[in-house]
Amino acid sequence: MASARHGTDRATGAPIADGKAEAITELMLEVAQCFFRIRTLGQKTGLITSWGGGSFGFMRSLALLGPLTVPQIAQMRPTSRQRMQRLADELAAEGLVEFIDNPKHRRSKLVQLTRKGAGRYGELNAQLMAIASTMGVALDEADIRKTAGIVRQLSDDVKLRSERLS
């Protein structure tokens, strides 16, 4: 990346609009790299299934929000209903979630945690907190929270832009 506010990228020769655009680009690329590292760690620790399904995130949604339909869960994530259905079926086969009748819709069942699922979620959450407590030792809580807010804002912006293109 070039160091000038207005200039060209040394690697590609492409014009750089300004320092802020360059900084946002760098942030997006760092977040993407961090995501793939988090996914690898998640797969190694069981927080994410081997095929990439976010079992922890799925169960977290149910733990925090209560029973939801598969389409509702898919809407909360940048993924397809089919992928969330696969994850729901996998978790149901393990006895971690169950499908129950939905009083608002006959055909779209609700998914809820089972007692076993709530216990597993608690174990995974404790495991995640144990991992997180050993990370970022040189960072203070205020900086971490500010960074999370910035990433959240950027994520919301990307989501809106993506929805406009659909």
C-alpha positions as a Markdown table, in Angstrom:
| # | Residue | x | y | z |
|---|---|---|---|---|
| 1 | Met | 0.0 | 0.0 | 0.0 |
| 2 | Ala | 1.2 | 3.5 | -0.8 |
| 3 | Ser | 1.9 | 5.9 | 2.0 |
| 4 | Ala | 0.7 | 9.0 | 0.2 |
| 5 | Arg | -2.9 | 10.2 | 0.8 |
| 6 | His | -3.4 | 10.8 | -2.9 |
| 7 | Gly | -1.3 | 8.7 | -5.3 |
| 8 | Thr | -1.1 | 5.2 | -6.6 |
| 9 | Asp | -0.8 | 1.8 | -5.0 |
| 10 | Arg | 2.8 | 0.7 | -5.7 |
| 11 | Ala | 1.8 | -2.9 | -6.2 |
| 12 | Thr | -1.1 | -2.4 | -8.6 |
| 13 | Gly | -0.6 | 1.1 | -10.0 |
| 14 | Ala | -4.3 | 1.8 | -9.1 |
| 15 | Pro | -5.2 | 5.2 | -7.8 |
| 16 | Ile | -5.8 | 5.7 | -4.1 |
| 17 | Ala | -8.7 | 8.0 | -3.4 |
| 18 | Asp | -7.5 | 9.1 | 0.0 |
| 19 | Gly | -6.0 | 8.0 | 3.2 |
| 20 | Lys | -9.4 | 7.0 | 4.7 |
| 21 | Ala | -10.3 | 4.8 | 1.7 |
| 22 | Glu | -6.9 | 3.1 | 2.1 |
| 23 | Ala | -7.4 | 2.6 | 5.8 |
| 24 | Ile | -10.9 | 1.1 | 5.3 |
| 25 | Thr | -9.5 | -1.2 | 2.7 |
| 26 | Glu | -6.7 | -2.3 | 5.0 |
| 27 | Leu | -9.2 | -2.8 | 7.9 |
| 28 | Met | -11.5 | -5.0 | 5.6 |
| 29 | Leu | -8.6 | -7.1 | 4.5 |
| 30 | Glu | -7.3 | -7.5 | 8.1 |
| 31 | Val | -10.9 | -8.5 | 9.3 |
| 32 | Ala | -11.1 | -11.0 | 6.5 |
| 33 | Gln | -7.8 | -12.6 | 7.4 |
| 34 | Cys | -8.8 | -12.6 | 11.1 |
| 35 | Phe | -12.1 | -14.3 | 10.2 |
| 36 | Phe | -10.3 | -17.2 | 8.5 |
| 37 | Arg | -7.9 | -17.6 | 11.4 |
| 38 | Ile | -10.9 | -17.5 | 13.8 |
| 39 | Arg | -12.7 | -20.1 | 11.7 |
| 40 | Thr | -9.6 | -22.4 | 11.8 |
| 41 | Leu | -9.3 | -22.0 | 15.6 |
| 42 | Gly | -13.1 | -22.6 | 15.9 |
| 43 | Gln | -12.8 | -25.8 | 13.9 |
| 44 | Lys | -9.9 | -27.1 | 16.0 |
| 45 | Thr | -11.8 | -26.3 | 19.2 |
| 46 | Gly | -15.3 | -27.5 | 18.1 |
| 47 | Leu | -16.9 | -24.1 | 18.1 |
| 48 | Ile | -17.3 | -24.5 | 14.3 |
| 49 | Thr | -18.1 | -27.7 | 12.5 |
| 50 | Ser | -15.5 | -29.2 | 10.2 |
| 51 | Trp | -17.5 | -28.0 | 7.1 |
| 52 | Gly | -17.6 | -24.4 | 8.4 |
| 53 | Gly | -21.0 | -24.4 | 10.0 |
| 54 | Gly | -21.2 | -22.1 | 13.0 |
| 55 | Ser | -22.7 | -24.4 | 15.6 |
| 56 | Phe | -21.8 | -22.1 | 18.4 |
| 57 | Gly | -23.3 | -19.1 | 16.7 |
| 58 | Phe | -26.5 | -21.0 | 15.9 |
| 59 | Met | -26.9 | -22.2 | 19.4 |
| 60 | Arg | -26.0 | -18.7 | 20.8 |
| 61 | Ser | -28.9 | -17.2 | 18.7 |
| 62 | Leu | -31.3 | -19.7 | 20.3 |
| 63 | Ala | -29.9 | -19.2 | 23.8 |
| 64 | Leu | -30.2 | -15.4 | 23.6 |
| 65 | Leu | -33.4 | -15.1 | 21.5 |
| 66 | Gly | -35.4 | -18.3 | 22.2 |
| 67 | Pro | -37.0 | -20.5 | 19.6 |
| 68 | Leu | -36.5 | -19.3 | 16.0 |
| 69 | Thr | -37.3 | -20.6 | 12.5 |
| 70 | Val | -34.4 | -21.7 | 10.2 |
| 71 | Pro | -35.2 | -18.7 | 7.8 |
| 72 | Gln | -35.0 | -16.3 | 10.8 |
| 73 | Ile | -31.6 | -17.6 | 11.8 |
| 74 | Ala | -30.4 | -17.5 | 8.2 |
| 75 | Gln | -31.6 | -13.8 | 7.9 |
| 76 | Met | -29.3 | -12.9 | 10.8 |
| 77 | Arg | -26.3 | -14.2 | 9.0 |
| 78 | Pro | -24.8 | -13.8 | 5.6 |
| 79 | Thr | -25.7 | -17.3 | 4.5 |
| 80 | Ser | -28.5 | -19.3 | 2.9 |
| 81 | Arg | -31.5 | -20.9 | 4.5 |
| 82 | Gln | -30.3 | -24.2 | 3.1 |
| 83 | Arg | -27.0 | -23.9 | 4.9 |
| 84 | Met | -28.7 | -23.1 | 8.2 |
| 85 | Gln | -31.1 | -26.0 | 7.6 |
| 86 | Arg | -28.1 | -28.4 | 7.2 |
| 87 | Leu | -26.7 | -27.1 | 10.5 |
| 88 | Ala | -30.1 | -27.4 | 12.3 |
| 89 | Asp | -30.4 | -31.0 | 11.1 |
| 90 | Glu | -26.9 | -31.8 | 12.2 |
| 91 | Leu | -27.5 | -30.3 | 15.6 |
| 92 | Ala | -30.8 | -32.1 | 15.9 |
| 93 | Ala | -29.2 | -35.4 | 15.1 |
| 94 | Glu | -26.8 | -34.7 | 18.0 |
| 95 | Gly | -29.7 | -34.0 | 20.3 |
| 96 | Leu | -28.7 | -30.4 | 20.8 |
| 97 | Val | -31.7 | -28.7 | 19.2 |
| 98 | Glu | -35.3 | -29.9 | 18.4 |
| 99 | Phe | -38.0 | -28.8 | 16.0 |
| 100 | Ile | -41.2 | -27.7 | 17.6 |
| 101 | Asp | -44.6 | -26.5 | 16.3 |
| 102 | Asn | -44.8 | -22.9 | 15.4 |
| 103 | Pro | -48.1 | -21.3 | 16.4 |
| 104 | Lys | -47.6 | -18.6 | 13.8 |
| 105 | His | -46.9 | -20.9 | 10.8 |
| 106 | Arg | -47.9 | -24.5 | 10.3 |
| 107 | Arg | -45.1 | -25.5 | 7.9 |
| 108 | Ser | -42.2 | -23.6 | 9.3 |
| 109 | Lys | -41.1 | -25.3 | 12.6 |
| 110 | Leu | -39.3 | -23.5 | 15.3 |
| 111 | Val | -35.9 | -24.6 | 16.4 |
| 112 | Gln | -35.0 | -24.6 | 20.1 |
| 113 | Leu | -32.2 | -25.8 | 22.3 |
| 114 | Thr | -32.7 | -29.0 | 24.1 |
| 115 | Arg | -31.4 | -29.4 | 27.7 |
| 116 | Lys | -28.4 | -31.1 | 26.3 |
| 117 | Gly | -28.0 | -28.3 | 23.7 |
| 118 | Ala | -28.2 | -25.6 | 26.5 |
| 119 | Gly | -25.5 | -27.5 | 28.4 |
| 120 | Arg | -23.3 | -27.8 | 25.3 |
| 121 | Tyr | -23.8 | -24.1 | 24.5 |
| 122 | Gly | -22.7 | -23.3 | 28.1 |
| 123 | Glu | -19.5 | -25.4 | 27.7 |
| 124 | Leu | -18.7 | -23.8 | 24.3 |
| 125 | Asn | -19.3 | -20.3 | 25.7 |
| 126 | Ala | -17.0 | -21.1 | 28.6 |
| 127 | Gln | -14.4 | -22.4 | 26.2 |
| 128 | Leu | -14.6 | -19.3 | 24.0 |
| 129 | Met | -14.3 | -17.0 | 27.1 |
| 130 | Ala | -11.2 | -19.0 | 28.2 |
| 131 | Ile | -9.6 | -18.5 | 24.8 |
| 132 | Ala | -10.6 | -14.9 | 24.7 |
| 133 | Ser | -9.3 | -14.2 | 28.2 |
| 134 | Thr | -5.8 | -15.0 | 27.0 |
| 135 | Met | -5.9 | -12.9 | 23.8 |
| 136 | Gly | -5.0 | -9.3 | 23.3 |
| 137 | Val | -3.1 | -8.9 | 26.5 |
| 138 | Ala | -1.5 | -5.7 | 25.3 |
| 139 | Leu | -4.9 | -4.1 | 24.5 |
| 140 | Asp | -7.2 | -2.4 | 26.9 |
| 141 | Glu | -10.9 | -3.1 | 27.1 |
| 142 | Ala | -11.9 | 0.3 | 25.9 |
| 143 | Asp | -9.9 | -0.1 | 22.7 |
| 144 | Ile | -11.3 | -3.5 | 22.1 |
| 145 | Arg | -14.9 | -2.3 | 22.5 |
| 146 | Lys | -14.3 | 0.7 | 20.3 |
| 147 | Thr | -12.8 | -1.6 | 17.6 |
| 148 | Ala | -15.8 | -4.0 | 17.9 |
| 149 | Gly | -18.1 | -1.0 | 17.3 |
| 150 | Ile | -16.1 | 0.2 | 14.3 |
| 151 | Val | -16.1 | -3.3 | 12.8 |
| 152 | Arg | -19.9 | -3.6 | 13.5 |
| 153 | Gln | -20.5 | -0.2 | 11.7 |
| 154 | Leu | -18.4 | -1.4 | 8.7 |
| 155 | Ser | -20.2 | -4.7 | 8.7 |
| 156 | Asp | -23.6 | -2.9 | 8.7 |
| 157 | Asp | -22.5 | -0.7 | 5.8 |
| 158 | Val | -21.3 | -3.8 | 3.8 |
| 159 | Lys | -24.7 | -5.5 | 4.5 |
| 160 | Leu | -26.7 | -2.6 | 3.2 |
| 161 | Arg | -24.6 | -2.3 | 0.1 |
| 162 | Ser | -25.0 | -6.0 | -0.5 |
| 163 | Glu | -28.7 | -5.9 | -0.1 |
| 164 | Arg | -29.0 | -3.0 | -2.6 |
| 165 | Leu | -27.2 | -5.3 | -5.1 |
| 166 | Ser | -29.7 | -8.2 | -4.6 |
